[in-house]
């Protein structure tokens, strides 16, 4: 499933004195199979954008029976496009239930959204909720799907299925919450700050889990983050949002060469990029992709060459 947005704008509290322009003519394409990063400081529009992808925030045209005509003498605004695979999110008759089965959304601190009496019931909720009328899965199918989802996130079904989710450890809670989203086997998985609040080991483990899901479960993974190291180490491509606009859409290797521009936007750069700049000031050029592994290999190669 390919994500295509063109001329997407959104205003909170439109028409009121409290109106806030969150997205301003955003055009962005995310190809199927990518591990895509979305960056930006608080209020940049990144979370508003991803909430459009499964219809949690609706495109205004999808809520109206008729298109609003421009006032006399004003130019016709460009047509908004928001397609996620075969789903046209600008249309009123889009099957949003089917869309949400295909596009899983994991919010920041997902463990706070656990609610059922047992882990099994919590994970099964999404599977039951997104089932089309007349296509309710059997208890056997639900049990098998829950077992598979818990297994892929690294939880033992026999150990946790009948436990209260509130009796799990912090890391187990987050994995159980993710299992509750992926149980429908979405083609696209969107996560808002997936490593928020975790220590370095927890961050590494959760990113390893996301790469496992990307390989074996969900074709496309989109993460929202302000952690530049997280983006440089994991993403194939990334977009930078600022004031509701997309200002960059580049692979990390190209993006993090723009240190001054990112700093001007109130963003940091990865540690590896800082080290590359520091070495450059000393006359040493390191051409790396800004992952730690590649940086170390390139530096060692320079050393071996007598640099």
Order of alpha helices (4+ residues) and beta strands (2+ residues): beta-beta-beta-alpha-beta-beta-alpha-beta-alpha-alpha-alpha-alpha-beta-alpha-beta-alpha-beta-beta-alpha-alpha-alpha-alpha
